[in-house]
Amino acid sequence: MSVSDTRLAQIASRFAELEARLASGTLEGPAFVTASRDYAELEPVARAAAHVRTMRGELAALSASTDPDPEMRALAEEEIAHLRTELPEAERVLAIAMLPRDSADSRPAMLEIRAGTGGDEAALFAADLYRMYERFASEQGWKVEMVSANANELGGFKEVVANVAGTGVFAKLKYESGVHRVQRVPVTESGGRIHTSAATVAVLPEPDEVDVQIEPGDIKIDIYRASGAGGQHVNTTDSAVRLTHLPTGLVVIQQDQRSQHKNKDKAMQVLRTRLYDLRRAEAHGAEAEARKAMVGSGDRSERIRTYNFPQGRVTDHRINLTLHRLPEILEGPGLGELIDALAAEDQVKRLAAMDA
């Protein structure tokens, strides 16, 4: 995918315009936020475009040179050969930078992990996954806030929901949606046999309030007494909240907070995120098959990864990548290599689709 010189000039002009507007000091409020976001999105494109533009200019100048000095001509030919070798890679980097971005990539995300097949062992694995994402988020400089959790007696999670806030959260974590499978000897197994269990991960981009307007008449609100562990205040007051979105049938239950008001706010946050995800899925329905041809649809029913403890390996089935560094991945740092590999494969296949 080659970008024309005219397009390169347009990118440079647009970037210079944004730089000038931000440096002017005249932008305030929403206008400044919008210009800053546009600048941040365009900067990698402008940087790659400037590099390509410089290389093309040098190549054209050297090719047109008529220097009579044989030594200078030899040096020019050597540099021409070097530029012709390096230019395709620079153009590829530019093409990747120019790929259309998911508008949700820069958003925070709602992370939902649920134990699947495997009983208590699946719940323990769900807790392991949650800790893995917590550690990875910390390494990225993100903030993780638990929204709700349904724990079992062994310290596992039947279900846990958390908000992950920071720069580019959804862009990275979106590749984690799907079924994660674990193969290991459970702590509850006395015979030392390896069991296979699973947990489901869903990563949903979190909208701003203006993105999803919920009419009061579309919601049924039920208030009741919370059940389960949580302290005397949780169990002796009517603080639990159940929201039912009547048009879609979506139901959200929140009972982790002592305050009915806080539980309602948390439930609305989750409901708004799920509605936004539902609308995104409907809007991108035509792209579903194309996405499956990339690194997987992200569908929660799709098995995406296996964590094999006896062999110390993690295999991502979408790109057939196996890393023999299971402890490092579960500790957080190693997860970045998996995510980067998935993103790179996504880019390669999107480029191929555009060239086809």
C-alpha positions in Angstrom: 0.0 0.0 0.0 1.8 3.1 -1.3 0.8 6.6 -0.2 0.9 9.4 -2.7 3.2 12.4 -2.3 0.1 14.6 -2.3 -1.4 12.6 0.7 1.9 12.9 2.5 1.8 16.7 2.1 -1.8 16.8 3.3 -0.8 14.9 6.5 2.1 17.3 7.2 -0.2 20.3 6.7 -2.9 19.0 9.0 -0.3 18.1 11.7 1.3 21.6 11.4 -2.2 23.1 11.7 -3.0 21.2 14.9 0.4 22.1 16.4 -0.2 25.8 15.7 -3.7 25.7 17.3 -2.5 23.9 20.4 0.5 26.3 20.7 -1.7 29.4 20.3 -3.1 29.1 23.8 -6.6 30.2 22.5 -8.2 26.8 22.9 -10.2 26.0 26.0 -12.5 23.3 27.4 -13.9 20.8 24.9 -12.1 22.5 21.9 -8.7 21.9 23.6 -9.6 18.3 24.5 -10.7 17.6 20.9 -7.6 19.2 19.4 -5.3 17.3 21.9 -6.9 14.0 21.0 -6.7 14.7 17.3 -3.0 15.6 17.7 -2.2 12.5 19.7 -3.9 10.3 17.1 -2.2 12.0 14.1 1.3 12.3 15.6 2.5 8.7 14.8 1.0 9.0 11.3 2.7 12.4 10.7 6.0 11.1 12.1 5.9 8.0 9.7 4.8 10.2 6.8 7.6 12.7 7.4 10.2 9.8 7.3 8.8 8.5 4.0 8.7 11.9 2.5 12.3 12.6 3.5 13.5 9.2 2.1 11.6 9.8 -1.2 13.1 13.3 -1.5 16.6 12.0 -1.0 16.1 9.2 -3.4 14.8 11.5 -6.1 17.7 14.0 -5.6 20.4 11.3 -5.7 18.8 9.7 -8.8 18.8 13.0 -10.6 22.4 13.7 -9.7 24.8 14.1 -12.6 28.0 14.5 -10.6 31.0 13.7 -13.0 33.2 12.6 -10.1 33.3 8.7 -10.2 33.8 8.4 -6.5 30.8 10.7 -5.8 28.7 8.7 -8.3 29.6 5.5 -6.5 28.7 6.9 -3.1 25.4 8.1 -4.6 24.6 4.7 -6.1 25.4 3.1 -2.8 23.0 5.4 -0.9 20.3 4.9 -3.6 20.5 1.1 -3.1 20.3 1.6 0.6 17.2 3.9 0.3 15.5 1.5 -2.1 16.0 -1.3 0.4 14.7 0.7 3.4 11.9 2.7 1.8 9.4 -0.3 1.5 9.7 -0.9 5.3 9.1 2.8 6.0 6.1 2.8 3.8 4.8 -0.3 5.5 5.1 1.4 8.9 3.2 4.4 7.5 0.5 2.1 6.1 0.0 0.5 9.5 -0.1 3.9 11.2 -2.8 5.0 8.7 -5.1 1.9 9.3 -8.6 3.0 10.5 -8.8 2.8 14.2 -11.6 1.5 16.3 -13.2 4.6 17.8 -13.3 2.8 21.2 -9.6 2.1 21.3 -8.7 5.1 23.5 -11.5 4.4 26.0 -11.4 2.8 29.5 -12.9 -0.7 29.6 -15.1 -2.8 31.8 -13.5 -6.2 32.5 -15.8 -9.1 33.3 -14.4 -12.5 34.3 -16.7 -15.5 35.0 -15.8 -19.0 36.1 -16.8 -21.6 33.5 -16.7 -25.4 33.5 -14.7 -26.8 36.4 -16.4 -25.7 39.6 -14.2 -24.4 42.4 -11.1 -24.8 40.2 -12.6 -22.6 37.5 -13.4 -19.9 40.1 -9.7 -20.1 41.4 -8.5 -19.7 37.8 -10.9 -16.7 37.3 -9.1 -15.1 40.3 -5.7 -15.9 38.8 -6.8 -14.1 35.6 -8.1 -11.1 37.5 -4.8 -10.8 39.3 -2.9 -11.1 36.0 -4.9 -8.2 34.5 -4.4 -6.2 37.7 -0.6 -6.6 37.5 -0.5 -5.9 33.8 -2.7 -2.8 34.3 -0.3 -1.6 37.0 2.6 -2.0 34.6 0.8 0.1 32.0 0.0 2.8 34.5 -3.7 2.1 34.5 -6.1 2.1 37.4 -8.3 -0.9 38.2 -11.4 -0.5 40.4 -13.4 -3.5 41.3 -17.1 -2.9 40.6 -18.5 -6.2 41.9 -17.4 -9.7 42.9 -19.0 -13.0 43.7 -16.3 -15.0 45.6 -16.3 -18.6 46.7 -15.0 -20.1 50.0 -11.6 -20.9 48.5 -10.8 -17.3 47.4 -11.8 -17.8 43.8 -14.3 -15.7 41.8 -17.5 -17.1 40.4 -17.8 -13.6 38.7 -15.8 -10.4 39.0 -16.4 -7.1 37.2 -13.8 -4.2 37.3 -13.3 -0.9 35.6 -9.9 -0.3 34.0 -9.1 3.3 33.3 -6.1 4.8 31.5 -4.6 5.6 28.1 -5.4 3.0 25.4 -7.0 0.5 27.7 -9.5 -1.0 25.2 -6.9 -1.0 22.4 -4.8 -3.6 24.3 -7.3 -5.5 26.4 -9.9 -6.1 23.6 -7.8 -9.1 22.4 -8.5 -10.8 25.7 -12.2 -11.5 25.2 -13.0 -15.1 24.9 -12.7 -18.5 26.7 -9.4 -19.0 28.6 -8.6 -22.7 29.4 -6.4 -23.9 32.2 -4.8 -27.4 32.6 -3.3 -28.1 36.0 -3.7 -30.2 39.2 -6.4 -28.4 41.3 -5.7 -27.7 45.0 -8.9 -29.7 45.6 -7.5 -32.8 43.9 -5.9 -35.3 46.2 -5.0 -37.8 43.5 -2.7 -35.5 41.5 -4.7 -35.7 38.3 -4.6 -32.9 35.8 -8.0 -31.2 35.2 -9.1 -28.9 32.5 -11.2 -25.9 33.6 -12.2 -22.6 31.9 -13.1 -19.0 32.6 -14.7 -16.5 30.3 -13.3 -13.0 29.8 -15.3 -10.1 28.4 -13.7 -6.7 27.7 -16.2 -4.0 26.9 -15.3 -0.3 26.0 -16.8 2.0 28.5 -18.8 4.9 27.1 -19.2 8.5 28.3 -22.6 9.3 29.6 -23.4 11.3 26.4 -22.7 8.2 24.3 -25.6 6.2 25.8 -28.7 8.0 26.9 -31.0 5.9 29.1 -34.5 7.0 29.5 -35.8 6.7 33.1 -39.0 5.0 31.8 -36.9 2.3 30.2 -35.5 1.1 33.5 -37.2 -1.0 36.2 -35.4 -0.6 39.6 -35.8 -3.3 42.3 -34.3 -2.7 45.8 -33.8 -5.6 48.1 -31.6 -6.9 51.0 -28.2 -8.1 49.9 -27.2 -11.7 50.5 -23.9 -13.4 51.1 -20.7 -12.2 52.7 -20.1 -8.5 53.0 -20.5 -7.4 56.6 -23.4 -6.7 58.8 -24.4 -3.5 57.1 -24.7 -5.1 53.7 -26.9 -7.9 55.0 -29.2 -5.9 57.3 -30.2 -3.0 55.0 -32.1 -2.9 51.7 -29.1 -1.8 49.7 -28.9 -4.2 46.8 -30.1 -2.9 43.4 -31.3 -4.7 40.4 -31.8 -2.8 37.1 -33.7 -4.2 34.2 -33.5 -2.4 30.9 -37.0 -3.0 29.5 -36.2 -2.5 25.7 -33.4 -5.0 25.7 -34.0 -7.2 28.7 -30.5 -6.6 30.1 -30.3 -7.1 33.9 -27.6 -5.8 36.2 -27.4 -6.6 39.9 -25.2 -4.7 42.2 -24.9 -5.3 46.0 -21.2 -4.9 46.9 -21.6 -1.4 48.4 -23.2 -0.6 51.7 -25.0 2.4 50.2 -28.1 1.8 48.0 -27.1 5.0 46.1 -23.6 3.7 45.3 -24.9 0.4 44.2 -27.3 2.1 41.8 -24.5 4.3 40.4 -22.3 1.2 39.9 -25.2 -0.7 38.3 -25.9 2.2 35.9 -22.2 2.2 34.9 -22.3 -1.5 34.1 -25.7 -1.2 32.2 -24.4 1.8 30.2 -21.3 -0.2 29.2 -23.3 -3.3 28.2 -25.8 -1.2 26.1 -22.9 0.5 24.4 -21.3 -2.8 23.6 -24.6 -4.1 22.3 -25.0 -1.1 20.0 -21.4 -1.5 18.8 -22.0 -5.1 18.0 -25.1 -4.2 16.0 -23.3 -1.5 14.1 -20.4 -3.7 13.3 -22.5 -6.8 12.4 -21.4 -6.6 8.8 -17.7 -6.7 9.9 -18.1 -9.8 12.0 -16.9 -12.3 9.4 -14.0 -10.1 8.5 -12.9 -9.9 12.1 -13.1 -13.7 12.5 -10.6 -13.9 9.6 -8.2 -11.7 11.6 -7.3 -12.7 15.1 -10.7 -14.0 16.2 -14.0 -12.4 16.7 -13.6 -11.8 20.4 -16.8 -13.7 21.0 -17.1 -15.0 24.5 -17.8 -18.5 23.3 -14.5 -18.8 21.4 -11.6 -20.6 23.1 -8.7 -18.3 22.6 -5.9 -19.4 25.0 -4.7 -22.4 27.0 -2.6 -22.1 30.2 -0.8 -25.5 30.7 0.8 -25.6 34.2 2.6 -29.0 33.9 4.5 -27.8 30.8 4.8 -24.2 31.9 3.4 -22.9 28.6 0.7 -20.6 27.3 -0.7 -21.1 23.8 -2.8 -18.5 22.0 -4.9 -20.5 19.5 -5.8 -17.6 17.3 -2.2 -17.0 16.1 -0.7 -20.4 17.1 1.8 -18.8 19.4 3.2 -20.8 22.3 5.3 -19.2 25.0 7.0 -21.3 27.7 6.8 -18.5 30.3 3.6 -19.2 32.1 4.6 -17.7 35.5 5.8 -14.5 33.9 2.6 -14.2 31.9 0.4 -14.7 35.0 2.5 -12.2 36.9 1.5 -9.6 34.3 4.7 -8.5 32.4 4.7 -11.5 30.0 1.1 -10.8 28.9 2.3 -7.8 26.9 4.2 -10.0 24.4 1.0 -12.0 23.7 -1.1 -8.9 23.2 1.6 -7.2 21.0 1.7 -10.4 18.8 -2.1 -10.4 18.5 -2.1 -6.7 17.5 0.7 -7.2 15.0 -1.2 -10.1 13.3 -4.3 -8.0 13.3 -2.4 -5.2 11.5 -0.9 -7.5 8.9 -4.2 -9.1 8.0 -6.0 -5.7 7.8 -3.2 -4.4 5.5 -3.6 -7.5 3.3 -7.4 -7.0 3.2 -6.9 -3.3 2.1 -4.5 -4.3 -0.6 -6.7 -7.1 -2.0 
